[in-house]
């Protein structure tokens, strides 16, 4: 399937907050209650429509464990959007947000759209972080905020799609240089601007023209 | 061409002795739950159109394969399902920084029960191989898919009475026959690659480890390397084959029949320093392939030819063209600007070592590291062993995770981090790593690492002995 744009996302946050489950819910529409520890990086992809345009989301799901932090850092590069996830039933995952945010800001491109996600909203009885706290943190740091449940799928679509909408708006405003792949945005094969150099990019990105495969 | 290839396969499996299937192959029983990259009866057809893929135990979709080939980010890829490798062995890889579009390293793992042709006894085996392709991905891919099957087909032909005999008084030991089987299989693999060579050429290095009958065999052709990490020590089980390390063998070939293979373009002599035209007639220091010392000779015109082997260490080259002297493929390769064929100087013969695992006091943290030169070019064996030991040391998470983490740490140590536009290794090469090592430059090559635990095999082997004794005594 061809697409107008490809956006690269990264999902970050402490271990066990539900990053892999959010990805699985978004790409496969299913929930897996027991999920193996993510060691490396996992990839997911899905096509969405914004403003009548096909947009492919390529999502990199990272390991949350502290031991993998240095490896995770290298994946911020070339991401247009990030989902920063905490678990509303575990206060410490909220407390660590500042560190994650610093990491993200330091290692990503400055225009990266960051969406703050309070996950596990279905477990309201065990809630340790109030919704207002999440909102306040997001406001303070200029993030978009949303509470989700990877289990019930509540707000999961919205989280990914709203992030894409923000990125799309930034493109319309000319904030993103869409010809620079380091920004995490790629123009689809049929939508390439007239300059042939636009899509080819540099660094020999493998399969840059492989829009046919989804 | 198809028929020629089939003939090679027929030879590869010793068809006449074995029997019944289309190619006369009688496959040993495998337990089916682990990655199996193998030849089937239609292999001769498949090989023609084999699409590019990553090792099957990674379980990557073609889309994921594309995404993982990101030369700017160089993501470190590990198996999604750790149990797809025998004993949850650790594996990690990352692509080069842009030197080739695709990752040209490959790896394969196979486990099963070897059924000997002359006995009802089956014996468990586990095999891992790794390949580092050059000038294209095809040969490494082909080796990944076919080498293990060819090795197994040779192992099956070993008489059971010999295989289980390691006595010093035996006419031939089981380990010598296993070594021979691997050596033949490597040659057959190279021959089957030659059948395809018209399409594009290229080649690959190869390393294989085989656990069989309580022994560990390590075979290597080229500059990928296998290192045993036991306790606080480590030692390499295979030797790098470069023009420098194999100077003697290569130059000896060059001197055959008055240098016939060199066609007057190269000299097999080694000079203390490269002679120049102005020195014609003067005495210079040289040695021929049969010498280890030096001698004087009067400089003659043929001595001014290009040296058959130039450069030192990793930068050494055969005929100024290739930096690795063993492996599969490169059948059509010619020395630059001369048309001299390089293949006879490249050998597919592996060097095989084997050790009796009972001689070692093994714990569950003891491993074999297999890696391509993407790792070994920038990390010493001691550094690698220390990184692995440090990752395996804690008790959590479970060992199966830590093996993969260990492989990942090793790839990360070799790849480094992208700082600005350049890859750098961490300056704080933290504790456990020798302080006084040279400042390391990260590898921009494809990097692949396997960390294979040894202890689980030993347990399986002991269990097998027990079961087999019960079986044979009843």
Contacts between the chains, C-beta under 8 A, distances in Angstrom:
chain1	res1	chain2	res2	distance
A	36	B	82	7.7
A	37	B	397	6.2
A	37	B	401	6.2
A	39	B	78	5.3
A	39	B	401	6.4
A	39	B	404	5.3
A	39	B	405	6.2
A	39	B	408	6.6
A	40	B	75	7.5
A	40	B	76	5.6
A	40	B	77	6.0
A	40	B	78	3.8
A	40	B	92	7.0
A	40	B	404	7.8
A	40	B	408	6.2
A	41	B	75	5.1
A	41	B	76	7.1
A	41	B	77	7.4
A	42	B	80	6.8
A	43	B	63	7.4
A	43	B	64	4.9
A	43	B	67	4.8
A	43	B	68	7.4
A	45	B	63	6.0
A	45	B	67	7.9
A	58	B	67	6.3
A	60	B	67	8.0
A	60	B	75	7.4
A	67	B	405	7.0
A	68	B	405	8.0
A	68	B	408	7.9
A	70	B	412	7.1
A	70	B	417	7.2
A	70	B	426	7.7
A	71	B	76	6.1
A	71	B	408	6.8
A	71	B	412	5.6
A	73	B	417	7.2
A	74	B	73	6.4
A	74	B	74	7.3
A	74	B	75	7.7
A	74	B	417	5.8
A	74	B	418	6.2
A	75	B	73	6.2
A	75	B	75	6.4
A	77	B	72	6.6
A	77	B	73	5.5
A	77	B	418	6.3
A	78	B	70	7.5
A	78	B	72	6.0
A	78	B	73	5.8
A	181	B	72	7.6
A	182	B	72	7.0
A	203	B	71	4.6
A	203	B	72	4.8
A	203	B	97	7.9
A	203	B	98	5.2
A	204	B	71	5.5
A	204	B	98	4.9
A	204	B	101	5.6
A	205	B	69	7.8
A	205	B	70	6.5
A	205	B	71	6.3
A	205	B	72	7.2
A	206	B	66	5.9
A	206	B	69	3.0
A	206	B	70	6.9
A	206	B	71	6.9
A	206	B	95	7.3
A	206	B	101	5.5
A	206	B	102	6.4
A	207	B	66	3.9
A	207	B	69	6.5
A	210	B	66	5.3
A	213	B	62	5.8
A	213	B	63	5.4
A	213	B	66	6.9
A	214	B	63	6.7
